[in-house]
Each structure stands twice: as structure tokens, then as C-alpha cells.
Amino acid sequence: MYSCLRCNTPSPGEELDRLPEIKCICGFRVFVKNRPPIVKTIRAV
């Protein structure tokens, strides 16, 4: 799942692959991949 950097509209990756150019409905071309907020803790040695 990707979201537009300007308007934060979500769009799936399959939809972006089908289109001839990667562009949001607002006209912006920069997308950010949505990632789950997982925090890794590492013990110090």
C-alpha cells in the first residue's frame, strides 16, 4: 500500500503498476510506502 506525499491518498501497488505513469489523482508524483510501526529493540553488549 502506498500513499501520496501531498494529499495522503492511499493507493495499492497493483493500481500503480497498471497505469502508464505513476501519478496521484491530485497530480503529485511522489509516493511513500506505508509501513507498520514496528520498533525493534536490541540489547547492548
C-alpha distance matrix in Angstrom:
0.0 3.8 6.9 10.4 12.9 15.7 14.9 11.6 10.4 6.8 6.0 4.5 5.8 8.9 9.8 10.0 12.1 14.4 15.4 18.3 17.1 13.8 14.6 13.3 15.6 17.4 18.3 16.6 15.3 13.6 9.9 8.8 6.2 5.8 8.4 10.8 14.2 16.2 19.6 21.7 25.5 27.9 31.6 34.0 36.6
3.8 0.0 3.8 6.9 9.3 12.3 11.9 9.0 8.3 5.7 5.4 5.9 6.5 10.1 10.0 9.0 11.7 14.2 14.3 16.8 14.9 11.3 11.7 10.4 13.2 14.5 15.1 13.1 11.7 9.9 6.1 5.5 4.4 5.5 9.0 12.1 14.9 17.3 20.2 22.6 26.2 28.6 32.3 34.3 37.1
6.9 3.8 0.0 3.8 6.4 8.8 8.2 5.2 5.2 4.2 5.9 8.3 9.7 12.9 11.8 10.8 14.2 16.2 15.5 17.9 15.5 11.8 10.9 8.8 11.2 11.8 13.0 10.8 10.6 8.7 5.5 5.4 6.5 6.7 10.5 13.3 15.4 18.4 21.1 23.8 27.3 29.9 33.5 35.4 38.4
10.4 6.9 3.8 0.0 3.8 5.5 5.7 4.6 5.3 6.6 8.0 11.0 12.0 14.9 13.1 11.5 15.0 16.7 15.2 17.0 14.1 10.6 8.8 6.5 9.1 8.7 9.7 7.3 7.7 6.2 4.6 6.3 9.0 10.0 13.7 16.6 18.2 21.3 23.7 26.4 29.7 32.2 35.8 37.3 40.4
12.9 9.3 6.4 3.8 0.0 3.8 6.1 5.6 8.2 9.8 11.6 14.3 14.9 18.1 16.6 14.6 17.9 20.0 18.3 19.6 16.3 12.8 11.1 9.4 11.9 10.4 11.0 7.8 8.4 5.9 5.6 6.3 9.7 10.8 13.9 16.8 17.8 20.9 22.7 25.4 28.5 30.9 34.4 35.6 38.7
15.7 12.3 8.8 5.5 3.8 0.0 3.8 5.8 8.3 11.2 13.2 16.4 17.5 20.3 18.2 16.4 20.0 21.4 19.3 20.5 17.2 14.1 11.5 9.2 10.6 8.2 9.4 6.8 9.1 7.9 8.6 10.0 13.3 14.1 17.3 19.9 20.7 24.0 25.8 28.7 31.6 34.1 37.5 38.7 41.9
14.9 11.9 8.2 5.7 6.1 3.8 0.0 3.8 5.6 9.1 11.6 15.2 17.0 19.5 17.2 16.1 19.9 20.9 19.0 20.8 17.9 14.8 12.0 8.8 9.1 7.2 9.8 8.5 11.1 10.4 10.1 11.3 14.0 14.0 17.4 19.6 20.6 24.2 26.3 29.4 32.4 35.2 38.6 40.1 43.4
11.6 9.0 5.2 4.6 5.6 5.8 3.8 0.0 3.8 6.3 9.4 12.7 14.7 17.5 15.7 15.0 18.6 20.1 18.8 21.0 18.3 14.8 12.7 9.6 10.7 10.0 12.3 10.5 11.9 10.4 8.8 9.0 10.9 10.4 13.8 15.8 17.0 20.6 22.9 26.0 29.2 32.0 35.5 37.2 40.5
10.4 8.3 5.2 5.3 8.2 8.3 5.6 3.8 0.0 3.8 6.6 10.2 12.8 15.0 12.8 12.7 16.5 17.4 16.2 18.9 16.7 13.5 11.3 7.9 8.4 8.9 11.5 10.7 12.0 11.4 9.4 10.4 11.7 11.2 14.8 16.8 18.8 22.1 24.9 27.9 31.2 34.1 37.6 39.6 42.7
6.8 5.7 4.2 6.6 9.8 11.2 9.1 6.3 3.8 0.0 3.8 6.9 9.8 12.1 10.6 11.0 14.4 15.6 15.3 18.3 16.6 13.3 12.1 9.3 10.5 12.0 13.9 12.9 13.1 12.2 9.3 9.5 9.5 8.8 12.3 14.3 16.8 19.9 23.0 25.8 29.3 32.1 35.7 37.9 40.9
6.0 5.4 5.9 8.0 11.6 13.2 11.6 9.4 6.6 3.8 0.0 3.8 6.6 8.5 6.8 7.5 10.9 11.9 11.9 15.1 13.9 10.9 10.5 8.5 10.0 12.4 13.6 13.0 12.5 12.1 9.2 10.2 9.8 10.1 13.5 15.9 18.8 21.5 24.7 27.2 30.8 33.4 37.1 39.3 42.1
4.5 5.9 8.3 11.0 14.3 16.4 15.2 12.7 10.2 6.9 3.8 0.0 3.8 5.5 5.5 6.9 9.1 10.6 11.7 15.1 14.5 11.8 12.5 11.5 13.3 15.9 16.7 15.8 14.6 14.1 10.8 11.3 9.7 10.1 12.9 15.2 18.6 20.7 24.1 26.2 29.9 32.3 36.0 38.4 41.0
5.8 6.5 9.7 12.0 14.9 17.5 17.0 14.7 12.8 9.8 6.6 3.8 0.0 3.8 5.4 5.2 6.3 8.9 10.4 13.2 12.7 10.3 12.1 12.2 14.7 17.2 17.1 16.0 13.8 13.3 10.3 10.9 9.2 10.8 13.2 16.0 19.4 21.1 24.3 25.9 29.7 31.7 35.5 37.6 40.0
8.9 10.1 12.9 14.9 18.1 20.3 19.5 17.5 15.0 12.1 8.5 5.5 3.8 0.0 3.8 5.4 5.1 6.4 9.0 12.2 12.8 11.3 13.3 13.7 15.6 18.6 18.5 18.0 16.0 16.2 13.6 14.6 13.0 14.4 16.6 19.1 22.7 24.2 27.5 29.1 32.9 34.8 38.6 40.8 43.1
9.8 10.0 11.8 13.1 16.6 18.2 17.2 15.7 12.8 10.6 6.8 5.5 5.4 3.8 0.0 3.8 5.5 5.3 6.7 10.3 10.7 9.3 10.6 10.6 12.1 15.4 15.4 15.5 13.9 14.8 12.6 14.4 13.6 15.0 17.9 20.5 23.9 25.9 29.2 31.1 34.9 37.0 40.8 42.9 45.3
10.0 9.0 10.8 11.5 14.6 16.4 16.1 15.0 12.7 11.0 7.5 6.9 5.2 5.4 3.8 0.0 3.8 5.5 5.6 8.3 7.8 5.9 8.0 9.1 11.5 14.3 13.5 13.0 10.8 11.7 10.0 12.2 12.0 14.3 17.2 20.3 23.5 25.4 28.4 30.2 33.9 35.9 39.7 41.5 43.9
12.1 11.7 14.2 15.0 17.9 20.0 19.9 18.6 16.5 14.4 10.9 9.1 6.3 5.1 5.5 3.8 0.0 3.8 5.7 7.7 8.5 7.9 10.9 12.6 15.0 17.8 16.6 16.2 13.5 14.4 12.8 14.8 14.1 16.5 19.0 22.1 25.4 26.9 29.9 31.3 35.0 36.6 40.4 42.3 44.4
14.4 14.2 16.2 16.7 20.0 21.4 20.9 20.1 17.4 15.6 11.9 10.6 8.9 6.4 5.3 5.5 3.8 0.0 3.8 6.6 8.7 9.2 11.5 13.1 14.6 17.8 16.8 17.2 15.1 16.7 15.4 17.7 17.2 19.3 22.0 24.9 28.3 29.9 33.1 34.6 38.4 40.2 43.9 45.9 48.1
15.4 14.3 15.5 15.2 18.3 19.3 19.0 18.8 16.2 15.3 11.9 11.7 10.4 9.0 6.7 5.6 5.7 3.8 0.0 3.8 5.5 6.6 8.5 10.5 12.0 15.0 13.5 14.3 12.4 14.6 14.1 17.1 17.4 19.7 22.8 25.9 29.0 31.0 33.9 35.7 39.4 41.2 45.0 46.8 49.1
18.3 16.8 17.9 17.0 19.6 20.5 20.8 21.0 18.9 18.3 15.1 15.1 13.2 12.2 10.3 8.3 7.7 6.6 3.8 0.0 3.8 6.9 9.2 12.2 13.8 16.3 13.9 14.7 12.5 15.1 15.4 18.6 19.3 22.1 25.1 28.4 31.3 33.2 35.9 37.5 41.2 42.8 46.5 48.1 50.2
17.1 14.9 15.5 14.1 16.3 17.2 17.9 18.3 16.7 16.6 13.9 14.5 12.7 12.8 10.7 7.8 8.5 8.7 5.5 3.8 0.0 3.8 6.0 9.5 11.8 13.6 10.9 11.2 8.8 11.6 12.4 15.8 17.1 20.0 23.2 26.6 29.3 31.4 33.9 35.6 39.2 40.8 44.5 45.9 48.2
13.8 11.3 11.8 10.6 12.8 14.1 14.8 14.8 13.5 13.3 10.9 11.8 10.3 11.3 9.3 5.9 7.9 9.2 6.6 6.9 3.8 0.0 3.8 7.0 10.1 11.7 9.5 8.9 6.1 8.3 8.6 12.1 13.5 16.4 19.6 23.1 25.6 27.8 30.3 32.2 35.7 37.5 41.2 42.7 45.1
14.6 11.7 10.9 8.8 11.1 11.5 12.0 12.7 11.3 12.1 10.5 12.5 12.1 13.3 10.6 8.0 10.9 11.5 8.5 9.2 6.0 3.8 0.0 3.8 6.7 8.0 5.8 5.8 4.6 7.6 8.5 12.2 14.3 16.7 20.2 23.5 25.9 28.5 30.9 33.1 36.6 38.6 42.4 43.8 46.4
13.3 10.4 8.8 6.5 9.4 9.2 8.8 9.6 7.9 9.3 8.5 11.5 12.2 13.7 10.6 9.1 12.6 13.1 10.5 12.2 9.5 7.0 3.8 0.0 3.8 5.3 5.2 5.4 6.2 8.1 8.2 11.6 13.6 15.3 19.0 22.0 24.2 27.1 29.7 32.2 35.7 38.0 41.7 43.3 46.1
15.6 13.2 11.2 9.1 11.9 10.6 9.1 10.7 8.4 10.5 10.0 13.3 14.7 15.6 12.1 11.5 15.0 14.6 12.0 13.8 11.8 10.1 6.7 3.8 0.0 3.8 5.5 7.6 9.5 11.6 11.8 14.8 16.8 17.8 21.6 24.3 26.5 29.6 32.3 35.0 38.4 40.9 44.6 46.3 49.3
17.4 14.5 11.8 8.7 10.4 8.2 7.2 10.0 8.9 12.0 12.4 15.9 17.2 18.6 15.4 14.3 17.8 17.8 15.0 16.3 13.6 11.7 8.0 5.3 3.8 0.0 3.8 5.7 8.9 10.9 11.8 14.8 17.4 18.5 22.2 24.9 26.6 29.9 32.2 35.1 38.3 40.8 44.4 45.9 48.9
18.3 15.1 13.0 9.7 11.0 9.4 9.8 12.3 11.5 13.9 13.6 16.7 17.1 18.5 15.4 13.5 16.6 16.8 13.5 13.9 10.9 9.5 5.8 5.2 5.5 3.8 0.0 3.8 6.5 9.5 11.4 14.8 17.7 19.4 23.1 26.1 27.9 31.0 33.2 35.8 39.1 41.3 44.9 46.2 49.1
16.6 13.1 10.8 7.3 7.8 6.8 8.5 10.5 10.7 12.9 13.0 15.8 16.0 18.0 15.5 13.0 16.2 17.2 14.3 14.7 11.2 8.9 5.8 5.4 7.6 5.7 3.8 0.0 3.8 5.9 8.3 11.7 14.9 16.9 20.4 23.6 25.1 28.0 30.0 32.6 35.8 37.9 41.5 42.6 45.5
15.3 11.7 10.6 7.7 8.4 9.1 11.1 11.9 12.0 13.1 12.5 14.6 13.8 16.0 13.9 10.8 13.5 15.1 12.4 12.5 8.8 6.1 4.6 6.2 9.5 8.9 6.5 3.8 0.0 3.8 6.5 10.2 13.1 15.8 19.1 22.6 24.4 26.9 29.0 31.1 34.4 36.3 39.9 41.0 43.7
13.6 9.9 8.7 6.2 5.9 7.9 10.4 10.4 11.4 12.2 12.1 14.1 13.3 16.2 14.8 11.7 14.4 16.7 14.6 15.1 11.6 8.3 7.6 8.1 11.6 10.9 9.5 5.9 3.8 0.0 3.8 6.9 10.2 13.0 16.0 19.5 21.0 23.6 25.4 27.5 30.8 32.6 36.2 37.3 40.0
9.9 6.1 5.5 4.6 5.6 8.6 10.1 8.8 9.4 9.3 9.2 10.8 10.3 13.6 12.6 10.0 12.8 15.4 14.1 15.4 12.4 8.6 8.5 8.2 11.8 11.8 11.4 8.3 6.5 3.8 0.0 3.8 6.7 9.4 12.6 16.1 18.0 20.5 22.6 24.9 28.3 30.3 34.0 35.4 38.1
8.8 5.5 5.4 6.3 6.3 10.0 11.3 9.0 10.4 9.5 10.2 11.3 10.9 14.6 14.4 12.2 14.8 17.7 17.1 18.6 15.8 12.1 12.2 11.6 14.8 14.8 14.8 11.7 10.2 6.9 3.8 0.0 3.8 6.3 9.1 12.7 14.3 16.8 18.8 21.1 24.5 26.6 30.3 31.8 34.6
6.2 4.4 6.5 9.0 9.7 13.3 14.0 10.9 11.7 9.5 9.8 9.7 9.2 13.0 13.6 12.0 14.1 17.2 17.4 19.3 17.1 13.5 14.3 13.6 16.8 17.4 17.7 14.9 13.1 10.2 6.7 3.8 0.0 3.8 6.2 9.9 12.3 14.3 16.9 18.9 22.5 24.7 28.4 30.2 32.9
5.8 5.5 6.7 10.0 10.8 14.1 14.0 10.4 11.2 8.8 10.1 10.1 10.8 14.4 15.0 14.3 16.5 19.3 19.7 22.1 20.0 16.4 16.7 15.3 17.8 18.5 19.4 16.9 15.8 13.0 9.4 6.3 3.8 0.0 3.8 6.9 9.4 11.9 14.8 17.4 20.9 23.5 27.2 29.3 32.2
8.4 9.0 10.5 13.7 13.9 17.3 17.4 13.8 14.8 12.3 13.5 12.9 13.2 16.6 17.9 17.2 19.0 22.0 22.8 25.1 23.2 19.6 20.2 19.0 21.6 22.2 23.1 20.4 19.1 16.0 12.6 9.1 6.2 3.8 0.0 3.8 6.4 8.3 11.3 13.7 17.3 19.9 23.6 25.9 28.8
10.8 12.1 13.3 16.6 16.8 19.9 19.6 15.8 16.8 14.3 15.9 15.2 16.0 19.1 20.5 20.3 22.1 24.9 25.9 28.4 26.6 23.1 23.5 22.0 24.3 24.9 26.1 23.6 22.6 19.5 16.1 12.7 9.9 6.9 3.8 0.0 3.8 5.7 9.3 12.0 15.4 18.4 22.0 24.6 27.6
14.2 14.9 15.4 18.2 17.8 20.7 20.6 17.0 18.8 16.8 18.8 18.6 19.4 22.7 23.9 23.5 25.4 28.3 29.0 31.3 29.3 25.6 25.9 24.2 26.5 26.6 27.9 25.1 24.4 21.0 18.0 14.3 12.3 9.4 6.4 3.8 0.0 3.8 6.4 9.8 12.9 16.2 19.5 22.0 25.3
16.2 17.3 18.4 21.3 20.9 24.0 24.2 20.6 22.1 19.9 21.5 20.7 21.1 24.2 25.9 25.4 26.9 29.9 31.0 33.2 31.4 27.8 28.5 27.1 29.6 29.9 31.0 28.0 26.9 23.6 20.5 16.8 14.3 11.9 8.3 5.7 3.8 0.0 3.8 6.5 9.8 12.9 16.3 19.1 22.1
19.6 20.2 21.1 23.7 22.7 25.8 26.3 22.9 24.9 23.0 24.7 24.1 24.3 27.5 29.2 28.4 29.9 33.1 33.9 35.9 33.9 30.3 30.9 29.7 32.3 32.2 33.2 30.0 29.0 25.4 22.6 18.8 16.9 14.8 11.3 9.3 6.4 3.8 0.0 3.8 6.5 9.8 13.1 15.6 18.9
21.7 22.6 23.8 26.4 25.4 28.7 29.4 26.0 27.9 25.8 27.2 26.2 25.9 29.1 31.1 30.2 31.3 34.6 35.7 37.5 35.6 32.2 33.1 32.2 35.0 35.1 35.8 32.6 31.1 27.5 24.9 21.1 18.9 17.4 13.7 12.0 9.8 6.5 3.8 0.0 3.8 6.5 10.0 12.7 15.7
25.5 26.2 27.3 29.7 28.5 31.6 32.4 29.2 31.2 29.3 30.8 29.9 29.7 32.9 34.9 33.9 35.0 38.4 39.4 41.2 39.2 35.7 36.6 35.7 38.4 38.3 39.1 35.8 34.4 30.8 28.3 24.5 22.5 20.9 17.3 15.4 12.9 9.8 6.5 3.8 0.0 3.8 6.6 9.5 12.7
27.9 28.6 29.9 32.2 30.9 34.1 35.2 32.0 34.1 32.1 33.4 32.3 31.7 34.8 37.0 35.9 36.6 40.2 41.2 42.8 40.8 37.5 38.6 38.0 40.9 40.8 41.3 37.9 36.3 32.6 30.3 26.6 24.7 23.5 19.9 18.4 16.2 12.9 9.8 6.5 3.8 0.0 3.8 6.4 9.2
31.6 32.3 33.5 35.8 34.4 37.5 38.6 35.5 37.6 35.7 37.1 36.0 35.5 38.6 40.8 39.7 40.4 43.9 45.0 46.5 44.5 41.2 42.4 41.7 44.6 44.4 44.9 41.5 39.9 36.2 34.0 30.3 28.4 27.2 23.6 22.0 19.5 16.3 13.1 10.0 6.6 3.8 0.0 3.8 6.4
34.0 34.3 35.4 37.3 35.6 38.7 40.1 37.2 39.6 37.9 39.3 38.4 37.6 40.8 42.9 41.5 42.3 45.9 46.8 48.1 45.9 42.7 43.8 43.3 46.3 45.9 46.2 42.6 41.0 37.3 35.4 31.8 30.2 29.3 25.9 24.6 22.0 19.1 15.6 12.7 9.5 6.4 3.8 0.0 3.8
36.6 37.1 38.4 40.4 38.7 41.9 43.4 40.5 42.7 40.9 42.1 41.0 40.0 43.1 45.3 43.9 44.4 48.1 49.1 50.2 48.2 45.1 46.4 46.1 49.3 48.9 49.1 45.5 43.7 40.0 38.1 34.6 32.9 32.2 28.8 27.6 25.3 22.1 18.9 15.7 12.7 9.2 6.4 3.8 0.0
